[in-house]
Amino acid sequence: MRPTARSLLLATALLMGAGAAQAAIVFQDSFNAENGGAGALNYTSFANWTVTGGSVDLIGNGFFDLLPGNGLYVDMNGTTGQGGTIASTTVFGPGTYTVSFDFAGSARGLDGIVTVTLGDLTQTITLSSSTPFTTQTFAANVSNAGTLNLTFASGIPGGDFGGLLDNVVVRTPEVGVPEPASALLLGAGLLGLGLLRRRRAA
């Protein structure tokens, strides 16, 4: 087999065996780097967030650590008796995103309720008090007219106990590769070109 035909076959095999590329992370926050790793009540000095309503507590790492082993995380109801709202300082351009985060109940007898908003995404999650951190994942489409910041708002308007938020990640969609049928069609075409070239050379 000539080098050209061999190269075409190798390229086809690589294309057909390739998997989808990983989605790109465009925003990520575990809250563990906040405040030098120490918790704080009614915390407002977030690196990636602005508290736009009520108050929230930064807890964990031995400070009001309701779910030990998770580093720092956010109690969506601070100690002012008002449910908190936080908005990302990152502004998301138009496009499609996947939003995931860990959410837990209050661990103090009340349900955890939070509403997440980004673009056309407005989703309210309610978890019983004893529910541990559970990963929530949603799709969000952002247009110029949509909400360009990622926000989390407590669904408990009053009181000091709210749901617990951690590990927020926003990704762009996976970069697609040709579907199997398309890859086979392309492979057959490349193989045909290789054979035709070989035939002409002969």
N, C-alpha and C positions, 0 to 999 in steps of 0.2 A: 504494500500500500504506500502511495506517495506521501510525503510529509504534509502536503496541503490537505489531502483527504483525512489523514490521521488527526491533524489539528482541528478540522471541522467536526470530526466525530467526538473528540475530547471536549470541545466547547459545548457541543450538544449534550453530552453526558453530564457535564458540570451544571449546565442550565437546568436540566431536568431534575437533578438531584438537589438543587439549591432550595433552601427553605425560605420562608418569609423573613425579611430583615426585622430586627428588633425595633419596637416603637421607641421614639426619642423622648426622653424625659425633659420637659421644659420648665417644670417647677417641682420642688420637693422640699418638705419640711417635716422633721420629726420632733421639733421643739427642744431637742436635747442640748443644743448649744446656747439656749437662752439663759440669761442671767448668771453666766458662769457655771451652769449646771445645777443651780439651786432654785427651788420653788419660791413663789411669791404670791401673796394675795392681791387681788385687784391689779393685776399686772398689765402695763400698757406699753412696755418698751420692746415689743417684738421686733425682730430683725426684718421679717417678711410680711407683717400684718399691721393693720391699724384697727384699734378698737373703736368702732363707729357708733356703738350704742350699748347702754348698760355697762356691765363689767364681767370680766372673766378672771379665773385664778389659774396660775401656772403651778401645777402640783406634781408630785412624784419624787423619785430619788430620795425617799425617806421623809418627804415633807407632805403631810396629809396624803400619804401614798396609798390610795384606795385599791389599786391594782398593781402590786409590786412586780418588779421585773420588766417594766415597760419604759423605764427612763422617765423623762418629763412628758407631761401631756396637759391638756387644757380642760378645766372644768368650765363649761359654757355658762354657768351662773356664778358670778363672783360673790363676794360677801357684802355687797351693797343692797342685796335684795332685789336686784333687777337682772333679768336674763340678758346675756351679752350677745353682741354681733361683732364679728371680725371680718375684715375685708383684706384681701391680698394687696400688697403694694405693687405687685406685678400686674400689668395690664396685658390682657391676652388679645392678640390680633385676630381678625376674622379667620375662621377655620373650624375644623372638627377636632375635638379633644376627648380623651378619656380621663375622667376624674375618679380617683380612688382615695379612700381614707379609712382609718380604723375608728369605729364608734362603739361606745359602751353605755350601758345604763348608768344611773347616778351612783350605784352601789351604796345608797343611803335611804332606800325605801321608796324612791320616786322613779318613775319612768325617765329615760333619757330621750329628749325630743330635740331634733335639730333640723333646720331647713338649709339645704345647700343650693346655691344659685350661681350659675355661670352661663351667659348667653341664653339659649332657650331652655336650659336645664333649671327647673325648680322642683326639688324633690324633698319631701319631709320624711324623716326616718324616726320611728318610735321604737324604743327597746325597753324591755322591763328592767327594773332596777338591778337585778342580779346578772344580766347578760354581760359577759366579758367583751373585750374588744373583738369586734367582728368587722371584716373588711367589706366596705360598700363600694360598688363600682357603677358608674353611670357615664353615658355619652353626653357631650355638650357641643352644640353648634353655635358659634359666635359670629354674629354679623355686625356691621357698623352700627346698627340700631340696637344691638343686644347689650346685655350687661357684660362689661369687659373685665371686671374684677371678679375673682372667686370669693364668695361670701358664705359664712356659716352664721346662722342665727338661732339662738336657743328658742325652743318652742315652749319654754316654761317662763312666763313673763315675770313672775315674782319668786322670791325665796333664794336661798343660798346654795341649793343643791341642783345641779344640772347634769346633762349628759357629758360624757368624756370624749375628747377628740384627740387623735394622734395620727402620725404618719400620712400626711397629705401628699399626694403625688398627682401631677397632671402630665399626661403624655399626648403626643401626636399619634395618629393612627399608624399601624404597621405599614411599612412600605411594601406594597404587593409585588409579587413576581408573577409571571404568566401562570394561569391555571393549567392543570395537567394536560387538558386537551390542547390548549394553545401551545404549550411547550412541546408536545408530541408533533403538532403540525409544523412548528418551526424546525424541530429536529429533522423531520422528514424532508423538509425543504432544503436544509443545509446538506443533508446526506445526498440528496438528488443533485445539488450543485457540484458536490465533490465528485460524484460518479461521472457527471457530464464532463467535467474538466478533465478527468482521467481518460475518458473515452476520446475526447478531442486530441489530447496529447498523444494517445496511441495512434 
